[in-house]
Amino acid sequence: MKKHKTENGDQQWFDNQIGKAVKRFDDVHEPSVPELHAFEQLVHEHKREVKRKLWKELMLFWLAACFIFGFMMWIVDRNWVWFAVFQSAIAAGGIVFAGMTFGKRVGREWNR
C-alpha cells in the first residue's frame, strides 16, 4: 500500500511497521466473485419484476381510463357544459402532474 504525496522515508516506515499486516489482511479478505450464472439469475429476476410492475401499472391505467371514458360519455348525454368543464379539469390535472413529475428531475446529477 502506497501513500500518495508523501516523502520516501514515510513510505519506508509505513512498509516496515504496518506493511506485512496490511498484506496479510488483504490476503485473508480477498473478495469472492460470484459466477456468471448468479449474475444472469439476478438480471432475469430484475427483468421479471420490472415486467410485472409495468403490467400492473398498465392495468391500473386502463381501469382508470375506462371509468373516466364511461363518465365522460354519461356527461355528454346529460350536458355539454359539464363535459367541457370535466375535460378542462382533466387537462389541468395532467399538466400539473407532468410539471411536478418532470420538474423534480431538473438539476439532478450523479454523486461522484
MOPAC internal coordinates of N, CA, C and O (Angstrom, degrees):
PM7 1SCF
backbone

  N    0.0000 0     0.00 0     0.00 0    0    0    0
  C    1.4425 1     0.00 0     0.00 0    1    0    0
  C    1.5207 1   108.14 1     0.00 0    2    1    0
  O    1.2310 1   120.62 1   -52.71 1    3    2    1
  N    1.3085 1   116.42 1   127.29 1    3    2    1
  C    1.4545 1   120.26 1  -178.80 1    5    3    2
  C    1.5092 1   109.23 1  -114.91 1    6    5    3
  O    1.2310 1   121.68 1   -43.66 1    7    6    5
  N    1.3082 1   114.40 1   136.34 1    7    6    5
  C    1.4563 1   120.46 1   175.64 1    9    7    6
  C    1.5172 1   108.04 1   -86.45 1   10    9    7
  O    1.2310 1   121.24 1   -39.04 1   11   10    9
  N    1.2964 1   115.23 1   140.96 1   11   10    9
  C    1.4522 1   119.82 1   179.13 1   13   11   10
  C    1.5254 1   109.83 1   -85.66 1   14   13   11
  O    1.2310 1   121.15 1   -34.97 1   15   14   13
  N    1.3116 1   115.41 1   145.03 1   15   14   13
  C    1.4643 1   123.54 1   173.95 1   17   15   14
  C    1.5361 1   112.86 1    57.92 1   18   17   15
  O    1.2310 1   120.00 1  -137.64 1   19   18   17
  N    1.3124 1   117.61 1    42.36 1   19   18   17
  C    1.4669 1   120.64 1   174.61 1   21   19   18
  C    1.5173 1   108.90 1  -122.87 1   22   21   19
  O    1.2310 1   120.91 1   -16.63 1   23   22   21
  N    1.3042 1   115.87 1   163.37 1   23   22   21
  C    1.4559 1   120.25 1   179.32 1   25   23   22
  C    1.5241 1   109.68 1   -74.45 1   26   25   23
  O    1.2310 1   120.62 1   -20.55 1   27   26   25
  N    1.3156 1   116.42 1   159.45 1   27   26   25
  C    1.4549 1   122.30 1  -177.05 1   29   27   26
  C    1.5331 1   111.46 1   -62.91 1   30   29   27
  O    1.2310 1   119.42 1   142.82 1   31   30   29
  N    1.3332 1   118.71 1   -37.18 1   31   30   29
  C    1.4589 1   122.48 1   179.22 1   33   31   30
  C    1.5191 1   111.99 1   -62.17 1   34   33   31
  O    1.2310 1   120.53 1   139.42 1   35   34   33
  N    1.3056 1   116.59 1   -40.58 1   35   34   33
  C    1.4612 1   120.56 1   177.84 1   37   35   34
  C    1.5217 1   110.68 1   -64.32 1   38   37   35
  O    1.2310 1   120.71 1   141.16 1   39   38   37
  N    1.3125 1   116.25 1   -38.84 1   39   38   37
  C    1.4664 1   120.07 1   179.90 1   41   39   38
  C    1.5229 1   110.45 1   -66.43 1   42   41   39
  O    1.2310 1   119.99 1   139.10 1   43   42   41
  N    1.3101 1   117.63 1   -40.90 1   43   42   41
  C    1.4630 1   120.79 1   178.46 1   45   43   42
  C    1.5225 1   111.01 1   -64.34 1   46   45   43
  O    1.2310 1   120.38 1   135.97 1   47   46   45
  N    1.3313 1   116.88 1   -44.03 1   47   46   45
  C    1.4636 1   120.32 1   178.12 1   49   47   46
  C    1.5233 1   110.45 1   -59.16 1   50   49   47
  O    1.2310 1   120.60 1   134.87 1   51   50   49
  N    1.3211 1   116.46 1   -45.13 1   51   50   49
  C    1.4635 1   120.92 1   179.51 1   53   51   50
  C    1.5233 1   110.57 1   -60.81 1   54   53   51
  O    1.2310 1   119.88 1   133.41 1   55   54   53
  N    1.3296 1   117.83 1   -46.59 1   55   54   53
  C    1.4632 1   121.56 1   179.68 1   57   55   54
  C    1.5301 1   111.36 1   -61.58 1   58   57   55
  O    1.2310 1   119.96 1   139.23 1   59   58   57
  N    1.3231 1   117.69 1   -40.77 1   59   58   57
  C    1.4649 1   121.02 1  -178.97 1   61   59   58
  C    1.5256 1   112.37 1   -70.07 1   62   61   59
  O    1.2310 1   120.11 1   138.57 1   63   62   61
  N    1.3170 1   117.40 1   -41.43 1   63   62   61
  C    1.4565 1   121.42 1  -173.98 1   65   63   62
  C    1.5381 1   113.22 1   -83.45 1   66   65   63
  O    1.2310 1   120.57 1   136.01 1   67   66   65
  N    1.3045 1   116.51 1   -43.99 1   67   66   65
  C    1.4667 1   120.29 1  -169.57 1   69   67   66
  C    1.5186 1   112.58 1  -120.46 1   70   69   67
  O    1.2310 1   119.53 1   167.78 1   71   70   69
  N    1.3099 1   118.50 1   -12.22 1   71   70   69
  C    1.4585 1   122.12 1  -173.19 1   73   71   70
  C    1.5154 1   114.64 1   -56.93 1   74   73   71
  O    1.2310 1   120.00 1   136.21 1   75   74   73
  N    1.3433 1   117.60 1   -43.79 1   75   74   73
  C    1.4609 1   120.47 1  -178.66 1   77   75   74
  C    1.5253 1   111.64 1   -66.38 1   78   77   75
  O    1.2310 1   120.71 1   139.02 1   79   78   77
  N    1.3172 1   116.25 1   -40.98 1   79   78   77
  C    1.4684 1   120.00 1  -179.50 1   81   79   78
  C    1.5218 1   110.74 1   -66.68 1   82   81   79
  O    1.2310 1   120.36 1   141.31 1   83   82   81
  N    1.3145 1   116.92 1   -38.69 1   83   82   81
  C    1.4645 1   120.31 1   178.85 1   85   83   82
  C    1.5286 1   110.06 1   -66.60 1   86   85   83
  O    1.2310 1   119.95 1   138.80 1   87   86   85
  N    1.3360 1   117.70 1   -41.20 1   87   86   85
  C    1.4654 1   120.35 1   178.72 1   89   87   86
  C    1.5262 1   110.96 1   -64.47 1   90   89   87
  O    1.2310 1   120.45 1   136.48 1   91   90   89
  N    1.3341 1   116.75 1   -43.52 1   91   90   89
  C    1.4590 1   120.66 1   177.57 1   93   91   90
  C    1.5309 1   110.87 1   -61.69 1   94   93   91
  O    1.2310 1   120.11 1   137.27 1   95   94   93
  N    1.3388 1   117.40 1   -42.73 1   95   94   93
  C    1.4573 1   121.77 1   177.81 1   97   95   94
  C    1.5295 1   110.81 1   -60.69 1   98   97   95
  O    1.2310 1   120.55 1   136.55 1   99   98   97
  N    1.3321 1   116.56 1   -43.45 1   99   98   97
  C    1.4679 1   120.38 1   178.57 1  101   99   98
  C    1.5229 1   111.77 1   -63.32 1  102  101   99
  O    1.2310 1   120.40 1   140.43 1  103  102  101
  N    1.3385 1   116.84 1   -39.57 1  103  102  101
  C    1.4597 1   119.99 1   179.76 1  105  103  102
  C    1.5215 1   111.80 1   -66.47 1  106  105  103
  O    1.2310 1   120.30 1   140.59 1  107  106  105
  N    1.3273 1   117.04 1   -39.41 1  107  106  105
  C    1.4669 1   121.21 1  -178.75 1  109  107  106
  C    1.5295 1   111.46 1   -70.88 1  110  109  107
  O    1.2310 1   120.49 1   142.80 1  111  110  109
  N    1.3095 1   116.67 1   -37.20 1  111  110  109
  C    1.4672 1   121.35 1  -173.86 1  113  111  110
  C    1.5264 1   112.96 1  -103.64 1  114  113  111
  O    1.2310 1   120.66 1  -141.95 1  115  114  113
  N    1.3016 1   116.34 1    38.05 1  115  114  113
  C    1.4639 1   120.07 1   178.17 1  117  115  114
  C    1.5322 1   108.94 1   -69.29 1  118  117  115
  O    1.2310 1   120.04 1   -50.57 1  119  118  117
  N    1.3341 1   117.54 1   129.43 1  119  118  117
  C    1.4688 1   119.15 1  -177.67 1  121  119  118
  C    1.5233 1   111.36 1   -69.16 1  122  121  119
  O    1.2310 1   121.41 1   -35.53 1  123  122  121
  N    1.3206 1   114.90 1   144.47 1  123  122  121
  C    1.4624 1   119.23 1   176.79 1  125  123  122
  C    1.5293 1   108.57 1   -97.03 1  126  125  123
  O    1.2310 1   121.10 1   -47.04 1  127  126  125
  N    1.2995 1   115.50 1   132.96 1  127  126  125
  C    1.4569 1   121.35 1  -179.10 1  129  127  126
  C    1.5323 1   108.22 1   -95.91 1  130  129  127
  O    1.2310 1   120.32 1   -55.34 1  131  130  129
  N    1.3407 1   117.00 1   124.66 1  131  130  129
  C    1.4601 1   119.16 1   179.51 1  133  131  130
  C    1.5262 1   111.06 1   -65.24 1  134  133  131
  O    1.2310 1   121.32 1   -20.02 1  135  134  133
  N    1.3247 1   115.08 1   159.98 1  135  134  133
  C    1.4546 1   120.21 1   178.55 1  137  135  134
  C    1.5150 1   110.77 1   -72.93 1  138  137  135
  O    1.2310 1   121.13 1   -15.16 1  139  138  137
  N    1.3190 1   115.44 1   164.84 1  139  138  137
  C    1.4575 1   121.31 1  -179.10 1  141  139  138
  C    1.5249 1   111.21 1   -61.08 1  142  141  139
  O    1.2310 1   120.52 1   144.80 1  143  142  141
  N    1.3207 1   116.61 1   -35.20 1  143  142  141
  C    1.4640 1   120.68 1  -179.22 1  145  143  142
  C    1.5349 1   111.38 1   -60.44 1  146  145  143
  O    1.2310 1   120.31 1   142.32 1  147  146  145
  N    1.3278 1   117.01 1   -37.68 1  147  146  145
  C    1.4674 1   120.63 1   179.32 1  149  147  146
  C    1.5255 1   110.80 1   -64.83 1  150  149  147
  O    1.2310 1   120.24 1   138.83 1  151  150  149
  N    1.3252 1   117.15 1   -41.17 1  151  150  149
  C    1.4614 1   120.07 1   177.82 1  153  151  150
  C    1.5269 1   111.29 1   -65.89 1  154  153  151
  O    1.2310 1   120.59 1   137.69 1  155  154  153
  N    1.3358 1   116.47 1   -42.31 1  155  154  153
  C    1.4585 1   119.86 1   178.85 1  157  155  154
  C    1.5272 1   111.09 1   -63.03 1  158  157  155
  O    1.2310 1   120.39 1   140.79 1  159  158  157
  N    1.3216 1   116.86 1   -39.21 1  159  158  157
  C    1.4650 1   120.83 1   177.85 1  161  159  158
  C    1.5228 1   110.53 1   -64.49 1  162  161  159
  O    1.2310 1   120.26 1   139.22 1  163  162  161
  N    1.3346 1   117.10 1   -40.78 1  163  162  161
  C    1.4657 1   121.15 1   178.31 1  165  163  162
  C    1.5225 1   110.93 1   -61.79 1  166  165  163
  O    1.2310 1   120.21 1   135.80 1  167  166  165
  N    1.3317 1   117.21 1   -44.20 1  167  166  165
  C    1.4638 1   121.80 1   179.15 1  169  167  166
  C    1.5255 1   110.44 1   -64.76 1  170  169  167
  O    1.2310 1   120.47 1   137.46 1  171  170  169
  N    1.3254 1   116.71 1   -42.54 1  171  170  169
  C    1.4681 1   121.16 1   179.85 1  173  171  170
  C    1.5342 1   110.84 1   -61.82 1  174  173  171
  O    1.2310 1   120.38 1   135.02 1  175  174  173
  N    1.3344 1   116.87 1   -44.98 1  175  174  173
  C    1.4703 1   120.56 1   178.90 1  177  175  174
  C    1.5274 1   111.03 1   -63.70 1  178  177  175
  O    1.2310 1   120.76 1   139.70 1  179  178  177
  N    1.3310 1   116.15 1   -40.30 1  179  178  177
  C    1.4730 1   119.22 1   179.72 1  181  179  178
  C    1.5252 1   110.89 1   -64.85 1  182  181  179
  O    1.2310 1   120.34 1   137.12 1  183  182  181
  N    1.3300 1   116.95 1   -42.88 1  183  182  181
  C    1.4621 1   120.16 1   178.73 1  185  183  182
  C    1.5186 1   110.79 1   -62.47 1  186  185  183
  O    1.2310 1   120.52 1   138.83 1  187  186  185
  N    1.3352 1   116.62 1   -41.17 1  187  186  185
  C    1.4597 1   120.00 1   179.82 1  189  187  186
  C    1.5289 1   111.34 1   -64.27 1  190  189  187
  O    1.2310 1   120.06 1   138.77 1  191  190  189
  N    1.3289 1   117.50 1   -41.23 1  191  190  189
  C    1.4656 1   121.03 1   177.73 1  193  191  190
  C    1.5255 1   111.38 1   -64.12 1  194  193  191
  O    1.2310 1   120.77 1   138.27 1  195  194  193
  N    1.3295 1   116.13 1   -41.73 1  195  194  193
  C    1.4693 1   119.86 1   179.81 1  197  195  194
  C    1.5216 1   110.31 1   -64.96 1  198  197  195
  O    1.2310 1   120.16 1   137.21 1  199  198  197
  N    1.3387 1   117.31 1   -42.79 1  199  198  197
  C    1.4651 1   120.22 1   178.44 1  201  199  198
  C    1.5166 1   111.17 1   -61.67 1  202  201  199
  O    1.2310 1   120.53 1   135.56 1  203  202  201
  N    1.3377 1   116.60 1   -44.44 1  203  202  201
  C    1.4579 1   119.96 1  -179.89 1  205  203  202
  C    1.5325 1   110.51 1   -62.24 1  206  205  203
  O    1.2310 1   120.48 1   138.42 1  207  206  205
  N    1.3220 1   116.68 1   -41.58 1  207  206  205
  C    1.4608 1   120.62 1   179.50 1  209  207  206
  C    1.5303 1   110.70 1   -64.75 1  210  209  207
  O    1.2310 1   120.07 1   137.04 1  211  210  209
  N    1.3318 1   117.46 1   -42.96 1  211  210  209
  C    1.4582 1   120.99 1   179.53 1  213  211  210
  C    1.5338 1   111.41 1   -64.46 1  214  213  211
  O    1.2310 1   119.92 1   138.42 1  215  214  213
  N    1.3416 1   117.76 1   -41.58 1  215  214  213
  C    1.4617 1   119.82 1   177.70 1  217  215  214
  C    1.5237 1   111.14 1   -63.93 1  218  217  215
  O    1.2310 1   120.41 1   140.49 1  219  218  217
  N    1.3213 1   116.82 1   -39.51 1  219  218  217
  C    1.4712 1   120.46 1   178.00 1  221  219  218
  C    1.5233 1   110.30 1   -62.59 1  222  221  219
  O    1.2310 1   120.48 1   134.13 1  223  222  221
  N    1.3180 1   116.68 1   -45.87 1  223  222  221
  C    1.4610 1   120.01 1   179.35 1  225  223  222
  C    1.5234 1   111.41 1   -64.64 1  226  225  223
  O    1.2310 1   119.99 1   142.47 1  227  226  225
  N    1.3432 1   117.63 1   -37.53 1  227  226  225
  C    1.4543 1   120.68 1   177.85 1  229  227  226
  C    1.5241 1   111.35 1   -64.66 1  230  229  227
  O    1.2310 1   120.25 1   137.93 1  231  230  229
  N    1.3271 1   117.12 1   -42.07 1  231  230  229
  C    1.4659 1   120.63 1   178.72 1  233  231  230
  C    1.5301 1   110.94 1   -64.41 1  234  233  231
  O    1.2310 1   120.28 1   138.62 1  235  234  233
  N    1.3274 1   117.07 1   -41.38 1  235  234  233
  C    1.4677 1   119.60 1   177.02 1  237  235  234
  C    1.5232 1   111.25 1   -64.36 1  238  237  235
  O    1.2310 1   120.74 1   141.52 1  239  238  237
  N    1.3214 1   116.20 1   -38.48 1  239  238  237
  C    1.4614 1   120.20 1   177.33 1  241  239  238
  C    1.5257 1   111.00 1   -62.26 1  242  241  239
  O    1.2310 1   120.46 1   133.11 1  243  242  241
  N    1.3431 1   116.73 1   -46.89 1  243  242  241
  C    1.4663 1   119.81 1  -179.63 1  245  243  242
  C    1.5229 1   111.50 1   -65.81 1  246  245  243
  O    1.2310 1   119.73 1   143.42 1  247  246  245
  N    1.3157 1   118.13 1   -36.58 1  247  246  245
  C    1.4622 1   120.89 1   177.36 1  249  247  246
  C    1.5249 1   110.49 1   -63.57 1  250  249  247
  O    1.2310 1   120.62 1   133.38 1  251  250  249
  N    1.3216 1   116.42 1   -46.62 1  251  250  249
  C    1.4689 1   119.94 1   178.16 1  253  251  250
  C    1.5235 1   110.51 1   -64.16 1  254  253  251
  O    1.2310 1   120.33 1   139.93 1  255  254  253
  N    1.3279 1   116.97 1   -40.07 1  255  254  253
  C    1.4677 1   120.05 1   179.90 1  257  255  254
  C    1.5302 1   111.00 1   -64.23 1  258  257  255
  O    1.2310 1   120.02 1   140.48 1  259  258  257
  N    1.3257 1   117.56 1   -39.52 1  259  258  257
  C    1.4757 1   119.92 1   178.53 1  261  259  258
  C    1.5180 1   111.02 1   -63.88 1  262  261  259
  O    1.2310 1   120.20 1   137.05 1  263  262  261
  N    1.3376 1   117.23 1   -42.95 1  263  262  261
  C    1.4645 1   119.56 1   178.10 1  265  263  262
  C    1.5278 1   111.24 1   -63.32 1  266  265  263
  O    1.2310 1   120.57 1   134.84 1  267  266  265
  N    1.3186 1   116.51 1   -45.16 1  267  266  265
  C    1.4656 1   120.07 1  -179.45 1  269  267  266
  C    1.5209 1   110.64 1   -64.75 1  270  269  267
  O    1.2310 1   120.11 1   135.86 1  271  270  269
  N    1.3245 1   117.40 1   -44.14 1  271  270  269
  C    1.4670 1   120.20 1   179.81 1  273  271  270
  C    1.5241 1   111.04 1   -63.59 1  274  273  271
  O    1.2310 1   120.21 1   137.11 1  275  274  273
  N    1.3184 1   117.20 1   -42.89 1  275  274  273
  C    1.4695 1   120.19 1   177.32 1  277  275  274
  C    1.5130 1   111.99 1   -62.13 1  278  277  275
  O    1.2310 1   120.30 1   137.66 1  279  278  277
  N    1.3387 1   117.04 1   -42.34 1  279  278  277
  C    1.4586 1   120.64 1   178.57 1  281  279  278
  C    1.5266 1   110.87 1   -64.95 1  282  281  279
  O    1.2310 1   120.29 1   141.04 1  283  282  281
  N    1.3445 1   117.05 1   -38.96 1  283  282  281
  C    1.4649 1   119.87 1   178.94 1  285  283  282
  C    1.5251 1   110.94 1   -65.34 1  286  285  283
  O    1.2310 1   119.91 1   139.07 1  287  286  285
  N    1.3128 1   117.77 1   -40.93 1  287  286  285
  C    1.4655 1   119.74 1   178.72 1  289  287  286
  C    1.5191 1   111.17 1   -65.70 1  290  289  287
  O    1.2310 1   120.89 1   144.71 1  291  290  289
  N    1.3354 1   115.91 1   -35.29 1  291  290  289
  C    1.4641 1   119.15 1   177.55 1  293  291  290
  C    1.5292 1   110.19 1   -67.37 1  294  293  291
  O    1.2310 1   120.20 1   140.62 1  295  294  293
  N    1.3381 1   117.22 1   -39.38 1  295  294  293
  C    1.4690 1   120.61 1   179.12 1  297  295  294
  C    1.5266 1   110.70 1   -67.88 1  298  297  295
  O    1.2310 1   119.85 1   141.74 1  299  298  297
  N    1.3388 1   117.90 1   -38.26 1  299  298  297
  C    1.4619 1   120.65 1  -179.27 1  301  299  298
  C    1.5329 1   109.82 1   -60.44 1  302  301  299
  O    1.2310 1   120.54 1   140.39 1  303  302  301
  N    1.3273 1   116.58 1   -39.61 1  303  302  301
  C    1.4641 1   119.47 1   178.24 1  305  303  302
  C    1.5201 1   111.61 1   -67.02 1  306  305  303
  O    1.2310 1   119.86 1   149.82 1  307  306  305
  N    1.3039 1   117.87 1   -30.18 1  307  306  305
  C    1.4694 1   122.00 1  -176.73 1  309  307  306
  C    1.5279 1   112.58 1   -84.36 1  310  309  307
  O    1.2310 1   120.77 1   120.56 1  311  310  309
  N    1.3399 1   116.13 1   -59.44 1  311  310  309
  C    1.4558 1   119.13 1  -172.03 1  313  311  310
  C    1.5338 1   109.09 1  -156.41 1  314  313  311
  O    1.2310 1   120.38 1   -50.19 1  315  314  313
  N    1.3249 1   116.88 1   129.81 1  315  314  313
  C    1.4570 1   122.10 1  -178.95 1  317  315  314
  C    1.5246 1   112.51 1   -71.72 1  318  317  315
  O    1.2310 1   119.99 1   149.78 1  319  318  317
  N    1.3180 1   117.63 1   -30.22 1  319  318  317
  C    1.4641 1   120.60 1  -179.31 1  321  319  318
  C    1.5375 1   109.99 1   -65.70 1  322  321  319
  O    1.2310 1   120.24 1   134.13 1  323  322  321
  N    1.3229 1   117.15 1   -45.87 1  323  322  321
  C    1.4603 1   120.06 1   179.03 1  325  323  322
  C    1.5230 1   111.75 1   -65.15 1  326  325  323
  O    1.2310 1   121.13 1   147.71 1  327  326  325
  N    1.3203 1   115.44 1   -32.29 1  327  326  325
  C    1.4557 1   119.65 1   175.78 1  329  327  326
  C    1.5352 1   110.40 1   -62.23 1  330  329  327
  O    1.2310 1   120.47 1   134.62 1  331  330  329
  N    1.3324 1   116.71 1   -45.38 1  331  330  329
  C    1.4685 1   121.19 1   178.53 1  333  331  330
  C    1.5319 1   111.01 1   -63.89 1  334  333  331
  O    1.2310 1   120.29 1   140.00 1  335  334  333
  N    1.3219 1   117.05 1   -40.00 1  335  334  333
  C    1.4693 1   120.78 1   178.41 1  337  335  334
  C    1.5274 1   109.93 1   -63.77 1  338  337  335
  O    1.2310 1   120.62 1   135.98 1  339  338  337
  N    1.3259 1   116.42 1   -44.02 1  339  338  337
  C    1.4604 1   120.98 1  -179.67 1  341  339  338
  C    1.5270 1   110.84 1   -63.60 1  342  341  339
  O    1.2310 1   120.21 1   137.51 1  343  342  341
  N    1.3333 1   117.20 1   -42.49 1  343  342  341
  C    1.4564 1   120.98 1   178.06 1  345  343  342
  C    1.5297 1   111.25 1   -63.02 1  346  345  343
  O    1.2310 1   120.36 1   138.88 1  347  346  345
  N    1.3206 1   116.91 1   -41.12 1  347  346  345
  C    1.4704 1   120.77 1   178.92 1  349  347  346
  C    1.5211 1   110.81 1   -64.62 1  350  349  347
  O    1.2310 1   120.29 1   138.79 1  351  350  349
  N    1.3321 1   117.05 1   -41.21 1  351  350  349
  C    1.4642 1   120.53 1   179.30 1  353  351  350
  C    1.5335 1   110.57 1   -64.31 1  354  353  351
  O    1.2310 1   120.38 1   139.07 1  355  354  353
  N    1.3270 1   116.87 1   -40.93 1  355  354  353
  C    1.4642 1   119.89 1   178.29 1  357  355  354
  C    1.5253 1   110.81 1   -64.82 1  358  357  355
  O    1.2310 1   120.08 1   137.38 1  359  358  357
  N    1.3281 1   117.46 1   -42.62 1  359  358  357
  C    1.4626 1   121.02 1   179.39 1  361  359  358
  C    1.5285 1   110.89 1   -63.45 1  362  361  359
  O    1.2310 1   120.15 1   136.37 1  363  362  361
  N    1.3319 1   117.32 1   -43.63 1  363  362  361
  C    1.4647 1   120.70 1   179.41 1  365  363  362
  C    1.5252 1   110.41 1   -64.37 1  366  365  363
  O    1.2310 1   120.17 1   138.17 1  367  366  365
  N    1.3198 1   117.28 1   -41.83 1  367  366  365
  C    1.4636 1   120.62 1   178.03 1  369  367  366
  C    1.5173 1   111.64 1   -62.45 1  370  369  367
  O    1.2310 1   120.25 1   139.24 1  371  370  369
  N    1.3288 1   117.13 1   -40.76 1  371  370  369
  C    1.4634 1   120.69 1   177.94 1  373  371  370
  C    1.5125 1   112.36 1   -64.80 1  374  373  371
  O    1.2310 1   120.44 1   140.09 1  375  374  373
  N    1.3084 1   116.76 1   -39.91 1  375  374  373
  C    1.4703 1   120.63 1   178.94 1  377  375  374
  C    1.5247 1   110.56 1   -66.23 1  378  377  375
  O    1.2310 1   120.18 1   137.38 1  379  378  377
  N    1.3330 1   117.27 1   -42.62 1  379  378  377
  C    1.4669 1   120.68 1   178.67 1  381  379  378
  C    1.5281 1   110.18 1   -64.57 1  382  381  379
  O    1.2310 1   120.22 1   135.96 1  383  382  381
  N    1.3336 1   117.19 1   -44.04 1  383  382  381
  C    1.4652 1   120.89 1   179.33 1  385  383  382
  C    1.5263 1   110.97 1   -61.77 1  386  385  383
  O    1.2310 1   119.92 1   134.44 1  387  386  385
  N    1.3275 1   117.75 1   -45.56 1  387  386  385
  C    1.4683 1   120.97 1   179.31 1  389  387  386
  C    1.5258 1   110.67 1   -63.57 1  390  389  387
  O    1.2310 1   120.30 1   139.90 1  391  390  389
  N    1.3132 1   117.03 1   -40.10 1  391  390  389
  C    1.4597 1   120.22 1   178.75 1  393  391  390
  C    1.5136 1   112.41 1   -63.66 1  394  393  391
  O    1.2310 1   120.44 1   138.25 1  395  394  393
  N    1.3372 1   116.76 1   -41.75 1  395  394  393
  C    1.4629 1   120.19 1   179.24 1  397  395  394
  C    1.5314 1   111.09 1   -69.76 1  398  397  395
  O    1.2310 1   120.30 1   140.97 1  399  398  397
  N    1.3236 1   117.04 1   -39.03 1  399  398  397
  C    1.4604 1   120.63 1  -177.65 1  401  399  398
  C    1.5236 1   111.29 1   -69.56 1  402  401  399
  O    1.2310 1   119.95 1   130.36 1  403  402  401
  N    1.3152 1   117.71 1   -49.64 1  403  402  401
  C    1.4502 1   120.59 1  -176.64 1  405  403  402
  C    1.5185 1   112.35 1   -83.96 1  406  405  403
  O    1.2310 1   119.50 1   160.54 1  407  406  405
  N    1.3169 1   118.56 1   -19.46 1  407  406  405
  C    1.4537 1   121.76 1   177.85 1  409  407  406
  C    1.5208 1   111.95 1   -69.93 1  410  409  407
  O    1.2310 1   119.78 1   149.17 1  411  410  409
  N    1.3241 1   118.02 1   -30.83 1  411  410  409
  C    1.4546 1   121.65 1  -179.79 1  413  411  410
  C    1.5192 1   111.64 1   -69.86 1  414  413  411
  O    1.2310 1   119.72 1   151.98 1  415  414  413
  N    1.2996 1   118.14 1   -28.02 1  415  414  413
  C    1.4624 1   121.81 1  -175.18 1  417  415  414
  C    1.5217 1   112.77 1   -78.25 1  418  417  415
  O    1.2310 1   119.57 1   164.53 1  419  418  417
  N    1.2923 1   118.42 1   -15.47 1  419  418  417
  C    1.4564 1   120.96 1  -178.25 1  421  419  418
  C    1.5221 1   108.83 1   -71.57 1  422  421  419
  O    1.2310 1   120.21 1   -49.19 1  423  422  421
  N    1.3017 1   117.20 1   130.81 1  423  422  421
  C    1.4467 1   122.07 1   175.66 1  425  423  422
  C    1.5089 1   114.78 1    88.08 1  426  425  423
  O    1.2310 1   119.21 1   179.73 1  427  426  425
  N    1.2994 1   119.10 1    -0.27 1  427  426  425
  C    1.4653 1   120.56 1   177.28 1  429  427  426
  C    1.5189 1   109.72 1   -80.49 1  430  429  427
  O    1.2310 1   121.33 1   -44.89 1  431  430  429
  N    1.3256 1   115.07 1   135.11 1  431  430  429
  C    1.4438 1   120.31 1   176.91 1  433  431  430
  C    1.5134 1   108.93 1  -135.68 1  434  433  431
  O    1.2310 1   120.86 1   -22.63 1  435  434  433
  N    1.3164 1   115.95 1   157.37 1  435  434  433
  C    1.4549 1   121.00 1   177.74 1  437  435  434
  C    1.5211 1   109.62 1   -72.57 1  438  437  435
  O    1.2310 1   120.93 1   -39.13 1  439  438  437
  N    1.3104 1   115.82 1   140.87 1  439  438  437
  C    1.4682 1   119.99 1   174.12 1  441  439  438
  C    1.5144 1   108.80 1   -79.11 1  442  441  439
  O    1.2310 1   120.71 1   -45.28 1  443  442  441
  N    1.2904 1   116.25 1   134.72 1  443  442  441
  C    1.4803 1   119.51 1  -178.61 1  445  443  442
  C    1.4800 1   110.25 1  -113.40 1  446  445  443
  O    1.2310 1   120.10 1   180.00 1  447  446  445

